[in-house]
Amino acid sequence: MKRKGICSVCGCTDNEGCGEGCTWFDLNHSLCSVCWQLSAAQRLRKRDAALADLERRLDRIHTEKVLLELRLSVLTPEPGKRKPQRTTPAQHPRFPNRKEARK
């Protein structure tokens, strides 16, 4: 519970401040400057950890994107090339005319 004149983190007061010396950081006089600096450092560490996690996710997404593009390029013909057509057994180069081969 926050009370005016008592730091909510370390418990220092107007009469007995922190050993390093502190001032009130907020208008409610519920957070001293030393504790704010500590909490700011913790917030920065959390932010840095979140940024590192986001960077790892982006790297993974980028890698997946590159792999998908590679797979797609293998499966999709180039714009100027015709797609190879399937040949029926009668059109196959090794068996030009199956009916003749049976005779």
N, C-alpha and C positions, 0 to 999 in steps of 0.2 A: 504494500500500500504506500502510495506516495504522500509524504507529508512535507509541508513547506518548511524549509530550513534544515532538512535532513536528507543527505544524499541517499537515493534509493539503491545504490550499488554498494558503497563502502560504509555508509553510515556516518560520515563526517558531518559536522554541524557548523553554524556560524562561529561558535566559540572555540571549537576544536577541529581545525581543518586537517587535511592529509599531511603526512610527514614532509612531502615534497612541496607543500604549499599549493593551495588551489583557490579558485573562485567559482562562483555559481555560473553554470553554463546556460541554464534556461531561466525564464522569467518566474517559474514556479519555485525556484530554489530547491529542486529535487534531484539535480544531477550536477556533480562538481566537474571542473575542467579536466582533472586527472582521469576520472572514470570515463568521461566523454572521449578522451584521447584513446583510452584502451578499447572502448566500444567501437571507435572509428577504425582502429587497426583491425579489430575482428571483422568489421563490415568489409574492409578492403581485402582481407584474406578470403572471405566468402565470395566476394565479387571476382577475385582472381581465380578461385577454384571453379566458379560458374563459367567464366570466360574460357578456361582451359577445357572444361567439359564441352562447351559449345564448339570450340575449335576441333576437338576430337570428332564430334558428331558431323561437322561440316566436312572434315577430311574423309570420313567414311562415306558420306553422301556423294562427295565428289568422285571417290573411287568407284562407287556403284554406278554413277552416271557414265563414267568413262567406259566401264565394262559393258554397260547396256548399249552405248553408242557403238562400241566395237562389234558386239553381237549383231546389232541392227545393220551395220555396214556390210557384214558378211552375208546376211540374209537378203538384203535389198540390192538389186542390180543398180549399176551406175546409170545416171540419167540418159546418156547417149546410147547405151547398149540395149540390145533386144534381149528379152528373157528367152532362155533356151526352151524350145518346144519339145514336148514329149513325142517320141516316135512310136508308132504302132509296130508290132512285130513284122508286118509286111514292109515297112519303111526302114527297118533296121539295116545299117550298112553291111553287117556280116551276113545277113540273110536278105538279099534284095527282093527275092520273090519266094516266099515259102512254098507256094504251090508248085513252083518248078523244082524246088529242092526235094519234094516228096516223090517226084517221078523217077 
